Amino acid sequence: MQDILAKRLLKCREKTGLSRFKVAVQCGITERAYINYEMADQEPLIGILARMAEFYNVSIDYLVGLTDDPTPYPQRPE
């Protein structure tokens, strides 16, 4: 999963044209942590993974390789 996650994070970030630092700030993590996820040196906690999926507007399933469809799931009414 770690390699797929790393590749998909890189792909999403390149699509946005943002730096690792800017993505990290938007997701509430350090740049070093984001680099570790994108380089497959570390796996994020589920809460961080959810924030990254929300930021990139993709599903967690897409980020971790359970599907090739990046479409996020509809939000449940609160």
Backbone as a ProteinNet text record, in pm:
[ID]
protein_1_A
[PRIMARY]
MQDILAKRLLKCREKTGLSRFKVAVQCGITERAYINYEMADQEPLIGILARMAEFYNVSIDYLVGLTDDPTPYPQRPE
[TERTIARY]
81.9	0	86.7	198.2	281.8	330.9	371.1	420.6	309.3	192.5	78.7	40.1	32.5	-0.6	99.4	227.1	331.1	313.3	291.1	274.1	149.6	41.9	-81.8	-73	-5.4	13.9	94.8	200.4	282	198.2	120.7	36.6	-63.6	-127.6	-225.1	-157.2	-40.9	29.1	73.9	126.2	169	50.4	-64.5	-185.3	-226.2	-206	-241.2	-135.5	-12.4	96.4	150.2	116.1	160.2	288.6	361.6	481.9	442.6	536.1	512.2	480	551.1	528.6	385.6	334.8	199.2	94.1	114.2	20.3	24.3	143.8	157.9	85.7	103.2	36.7	-114.8	-165.5	-309.9	-365.3	-283.1	-327	-294.3	-229.9	-200.7	-90.1	7.8	121.5	250.4	362.5	490.3	529.2	612.8	663.3	740.4	818.3	896.1	803.9	692.6	597.5	541.8	502.4	447.6	551.2	673.8	781	795	789	799.1	686.4	565.7	453.3	472.4	516.7	533	653.3	747.8	866.2	850.5	734.5	703.3	794.4	840.1	921.8	835.6	710.5	621.2	477.3	385.3	243.4	171.9	78.1	6.4	-98.8	-131.2	-244.8	-372.6	-479.2	-603.2	-658.6	-646.9	-696	-621.7	-492.4	-410.9	-444.2	-460.4	-497.5	-631	-724.9	-856.1	-842.2	-758.4	-738.1	-675.1	-579	-515.3	-615.1	-696.2	-797.7	-896.4	-937.7	-1029.6	-963.2	-838.3	-766.7	-755.9	-721.3	-706.2	-839.1	-946.4	-1080.1	-1084	-1028.7	-1029.2	-1072.5	-1099.5	-1135.1	-1008.9	-1020.8	-910.9	-881.9	-987.9	-969.3	-879.1	-894.4	-808.2	-663.6	-642.7	-506.3	-432.6	-503.7	-435.8	-440.6	-501.9	-497.8	-609.7	-716	-828.6	-917	-905.1	-977.7	-892.2	-917.7	-848.7	-934.6	-1054.3	-1145.6	-1122.5	-1071.8	-1043	-1165.3	-1282.6	-1402.4	-1427.8	-1437.6	-1464.7	-1608.1	-1629.5	-1764.2	-1846.9	-1977.6	-2063	-2059.4	-2066.9	-2069.6	-2204.7	-2204.1	-2328.5	-2379.3	-2509.6	-2561.9	-2534.5	-2505.2	-2472.5	-2594.6
-119.6	0	126.6	121.7	240	293.8	203.9	248.3	310.1	248.5	303	439.3	448.6	575.9	683.5	651.6	749	796.5	702.3	739	824.6	790.7	865.4	1004.1	1014.8	1147.7	1236.5	1181.3	1257.2	1299.8	1206.6	1236.3	1347.9	1338.2	1441.1	1576.5	1575.3	1701.7	1764.7	1685.2	1738.6	1795.4	1732	1780	1918.1	1942.7	2072.8	2177.9	2133.2	2226.8	2291.2	2234.4	2291.7	2225.3	2297.3	2242.1	2149.5	2067	1979.8	2063	2173.8	2260.1	2311.7	2359.4	2414.9	2308.3	2188.4	2079.5	2044.5	2035.1	2002.1	2103.6	2231.2	2335.5	2320.5	2296.9	2282.2	2159.2	2057.3	1933.6	1930.8	2036.7	2047.1	1954.9	1929.5	1845.5	1917.8	1861.8	1923.2	1883.2	1964.4	1931.3	1799.9	1778.6	1654.5	1532.8	1543.2	1431.6	1404.1	1509.9	1490.4	1427	1472.6	1415.2	1265.8	1229.8	1088.9	1005.9	1060.8	988.3	975.1	1081.5	1081.1	997.1	979.2	898	753.4	720.2	585.8	545.3	643.6	615.2	594.3	637.8	633.3	632.6	575.9	579	675.8	754	849.9	781	843.5	800.3	824.7	755.2	763.8	906.4	981.4	1119.4	1206.6	1187.8	1263.8	1218.8	1089.5	1036.2	1094.7	1105	1163.4	1310.3	1385.3	1527	1541.6	1454.2	1461.1	1424.9	1323.2	1285.1	1400.1	1463.8	1576.8	1693.2	1721.5	1830.3	1806.6	1683.8	1651.2	1619.3	1614.7	1584.1	1445.9	1348.2	1208.9	1122.2	995.9	905	846.1	806.2	736.5	606.3	539.9	415	436	549.5	580.2	598.3	675	701	573.5	478.8	356.7	243.1	266.6	169.4	67	89.2	-4.8	15.3	131.2	160.2	252	249.9	341.7	463.2	467.6	580.2	681.9	800.2	898.4	972.2	949.9	1022.5	1004.8	1114.8	1102.8	1058.8	999.3	957.6	1080	1075.7	1187.9	1207.6	1331.8	1364	1330.2	1274.7	1246.9	1376.2	1394.9	1513.7	1504.1	1615.4	1615.9	1630.5
0	0	0	70.9	86.4	-47.4	-138.8	-268.8	-352.6	-349.4	-424.9	-368.6	-236.8	-172.9	-213.9	-209.4	-245.5	-389.1	-480.6	-622.2	-643.5	-574.1	-593	-529.6	-416.9	-357.3	-451.8	-509.3	-603.8	-723.8	-777.8	-893.6	-861	-746.2	-706.2	-688	-623.6	-599.2	-729.7	-820.9	-950.5	-1027.8	-1014.2	-1081.8	-1029.9	-900.4	-843.5	-872.2	-897.9	-922.4	-795.9	-680.7	-553.6	-504.7	-422.2	-361	-246.6	-205.2	-89.9	33.5	48.9	164.4	167.9	53.7	50.7	78.2	25.1	52.6	201.5	256.6	398.2	486.1	457.7	535.4	526.2	406.1	386.6	458.5	474.7	540.2	689.1	738.1	881.1	929.2	843	880.9	844.2	886.4	851.1	709.2	650.9	517.2	521.7	626.6	639.8	641.8	714.6	719.8	580.7	509.9	375.5	283.3	292.1	210	241	368.4	406.8	345.9	340.1	279.9	128.7	66.6	-78.8	-123.2	-35.9	-67.5	-18.5	36.9	88.4	204.1	281.1	399.3	523.1	516.2	631.5	581.6	661.3	627.8	721.6	668	753.3	838.8	950.1	1031.1	952.1	985.7	909.3	904.3	1012.1	1012.5	912.9	903.7	807.7	666	647.8	516.9	471.3	563.6	531.6	492	562.4	527.9	390.1	358	226.5	116.6	139.8	41.3	20.2	128.2	116.6	42.6	75.4	9.7	-141.1	-179.2	-321.1	-389.3	-311.4	-362.9	-429.7	-359.2	-403.2	-284.7	-310.6	-201.8	-138.9	-13.7	52.5	-22.2	-67.4	-142.8	-264.2	-330.6	-445.3	-399.5	-294.2	-248.2	-209.8	-148.9	-103.4	-205	-321	-429.1	-430.1	-353.4	-355.7	-478.1	-541.6	-664.3	-750.7	-878.8	-969	-999.9	-942.8	-961.5	-849.2	-881.4	-777.4	-722.4	-779.6	-738.6	-588.8	-515.4	-371.4	-347	-231.7	-194.3	-157.7	-180.2	-141.4	10.3	51.4	192.8	252.3	371.8	442.9	506	507	575.5	724.5	784.7	928.5	1012.8
[MASK]
++++++++++++++++++++++++++++++++++++++++++++++++++++++++++++++++++++++++++++++

